């Protein structure tokens, strides 16, 4: 394979990856491997595919291998730097960007990531300085202006941030996708500064522009099917893995329910690790569906004991790739509750923690937040957010009645008002020795993986509990529809 053919094959693989055709991308990478064994582009493609699948650790290992083979390649330096940042290794990530010889086509992207990393290290003024060095080019890249808005707001200048945001949205060349992001950013800033009507107005416009479609009846039918299939005796009839590891801890809850706080509490324990948001259960379900040619959950009926054990071993491997030997590793992901039925057969020793919050606060928090239309179409409509909350609660109640795995429940409002009692109960459930560091989740290294504007970096408090009351005027009808469930 010539260099020209290799570049063409790599570009084709990356196009397939960006289009979501991950298996095709991997197939092309295998072809490159056969033609040129050990070529760094093989690691590049496989690493970026692993990242798309949510496996940041594997992605980082593969990109690091590619970078070691050709340290002079700036694209690999950039990929490794941003993956290190995603993994929370911010000092190492910053090191990848501390050079001045970036090629022209990567200068803006490298500056963007350097500013992002500096902001996560709470070096806001340094991050602003990096962007100021690109003043002549910021206008070319709306995403840089959006980062600038977030930094200015973090620097305590919300009015100036909104002014920059308005200027950005007024640009004739700004795409609808960027306008949507800007509107959600306006909603966030307005919410944090007490302009609640402004927050709702911005969120309503953004959600209308998204044009997301969500079939509430079809979704409820899917929940009906899961509840019907996983009855009280189903887990007794399914084959069970011989793996009894109690390493995995699955965190289940709606977005904005407090999952990250619980994750950071566990991460603060010397023998606990926050595994982050990785779609491992979903991937296991997809693997079984593809192998059996039958939809989930009925595909589980066709598994043999040997297959269940092997699937469990593959799933467990993602909880075991750490530099030390933790006793508990968490996993959370969007809609994880819909795939929870595969846990008892594959990992009977795994634990489950249900994190819950006042549905009215969930309604407000999720409606004001930016979600991708393909992953959370329900978030674009107040009515559909309400449907999702109600169906989520319904499914959780079902899991609590039939799940054979050990489970525990954390109520957000109790956690923020009585943190020591709830945290001690959580640590006891995990069968870990008590450690005072668990009372300081804001000090968790896991915090560094979150954007500056979306992190928990202050001690637990109840300020956001009951935040929905600020929106009774604008969202009264939608809130009233959930009142009986609160």
QUIZI-V293763 format. One record per backbone hydrogen bond with DSSP energy under -1.0 kcal/mol. CO is the residue of the C=O (numbers start at 1). NH is the residue of the N-H. If there is no record, write none. Layout:
# QUIZI-V293763
CO,NH ; CO,NH
This chain:
# QUIZI-V293763
2,6 ; 3,7 ; 4,8 ; 5,9 ; 6,10 ; 7,11 ; 8,12 ; 9,13 ; 10,14 ; 11,15 ; 12,16 ; 13,17 ; 14,18 ; 15,19 ; 16,21 ; 17,20 ; 20,22 ; 21,25 ; 22,26 ; 23,27 ; 24,28 ; 25,29 ; 26,30 ; 27,31 ; 28,32 ; 29,33 ; 30,34 ; 31,35 ; 32,36 ; 36,39 ; 39,42 ; 40,44 ; 41,45 ; 42,46 ; 43,47 ; 44,48 ; 45,49 ; 46,50 ; 47,51 ; 48,52 ; 49,53 ; 50,55 ; 51,54 ; 54,56 ; 55,59 ; 56,60 ; 57,61 ; 58,62 ; 59,63 ; 60,64 ; 61,65 ; 62,66 ; 63,67 ; 64,68 ; 65,69 ; 66,70 ; 70,73 ; 73,77 ; 74,78 ; 75,79 ; 76,80 ; 77,81 ; 78,82 ; 79,83 ; 80,84 ; 81,85 ; 82,86 ; 83,87 ; 84,89 ; 85,88 ; 88,90 ; 89,93 ; 90,94 ; 91,95 ; 94,97 ; 97,99 ; 103,106 ; 106,110 ; 107,111 ; 108,112 ; 109,113 ; 110,114 ; 111,115 ; 112,116 ; 113,117 ; 114,118 ; 115,119 ; 116,120 ; 117,121 ; 118,123 ; 119,122 ; 123,127 ; 124,128 ; 125,129 ; 126,130 ; 127,131 ; 128,132 ; 129,133 ; 131,134 ; 132,135 ; 134,137 ; 134,138 ; 137,140 ; 138,141 ; 141,144 ; 141,145 ; 142,146 ; 143,147 ; 144,148 ; 145,149 ; 146,150 ; 147,151 ; 148,152 ; 149,153 ; 150,154 ; 151,155 ; 152,157 ; 153,156 ; 157,161 ; 158,162 ; 159,163 ; 160,164 ; 161,165 ; 162,166 ; 163,167 ; 164,168 ; 165,169 ; 166,170 ; 168,171 ; 171,174 ; 175,179 ; 176,180 ; 177,181 ; 178,182 ; 179,183 ; 180,184 ; 181,185 ; 182,186 ; 183,187 ; 184,188 ; 185,189 ; 186,190 ; 187,191 ; 188,192 ; 189,193 ; 190,195 ; 194,196 ; 195,199 ; 196,200 ; 197,201 ; 198,202 ; 199,203 ; 200,204 ; 201,205 ; 202,206 ; 203,207 ; 204,208 ; 205,209 ; 206,210 ; 207,211 ; 214,216 ; 215,219 ; 216,220 ; 217,221 ; 218,222 ; 219,223 ; 220,224 ; 221,225 ; 222,226 ; 223,227 ; 224,228 ; 225,229 ; 226,230 ; 229,231 ; 231,234 ; 233,237 ; 234,238 ; 247,329 ; 248,351 ; 249,331 ; 250,353 ; 252,355 ; 254,257 ; 258,262 ; 259,263 ; 260,264 ; 261,265 ; 262,266 ; 263,267 ; 264,268 ; 266,269 ; 269,272 ; 271,327 ; 271,328 ; 273,330 ; 276,332 ; 278,280 ; 279,283 ; 280,284 ; 281,285 ; 282,286 ; 283,287 ; 284,288 ; 285,289 ; 286,290 ; 287,291 ; 288,292 ; 289,293 ; 295,299 ; 297,300 ; 298,301 ; 299,302 ; 300,303 ; 304,308 ; 305,309 ; 306,310 ; 307,311 ; 308,312 ; 309,313 ; 310,314 ; 311,315 ; 312,316 ; 313,317 ; 315,318 ; 316,319 ; 317,320 ; 320,322 ; 324,326 ; 328,273 ; 329,249 ; 331,251 ; 332,278 ; 333,336 ; 335,338 ; 336,339 ; 339,342 ; 340,343 ; 342,346 ; 343,347 ; 345,241 ; 347,350 ; 351,250 ; 352,408 ; 353,252 ; 354,410 ; 356,412 ; 358,362 ; 359,363 ; 360,364 ; 361,365 ; 362,366 ; 363,367 ; 364,368 ; 372,376 ; 376,379 ; 377,380 ; 378,381 ; 381,385 ; 382,386 ; 383,387 ; 384,388 ; 385,389 ; 386,390 ; 387,391 ; 388,392 ; 389,393 ; 390,394 ; 391,395 ; 392,396 ; 393,397 ; 394,398 ; 395,399 ; 396,400 ; 398,402 ; 399,403 ; 406,352 ; 408,354 ; 410,356 ; 411,415 ; 412,416 ; 413,417 ; 414,418 ; 418,422 ; 419,423 ; 420,424 ; 421,425 ; 422,426 ; 423,427 ; 424,428 ; 425,429 ; 426,430 ; 427,432 ; 428,431 ; 435,438 ; 436,439 ; 437,440 ; 440,443 ; 441,444 ; 444,447 ; 445,448 ; 446,449 ; 447,450 ; 451,454 ; 464,467 ; 466,469 ; 467,470 ; 468,471 ; 469,472 ; 471,475 ; 475,479 ; 476,480 ; 477,481 ; 479,482 ; 482,485 ; 483,486
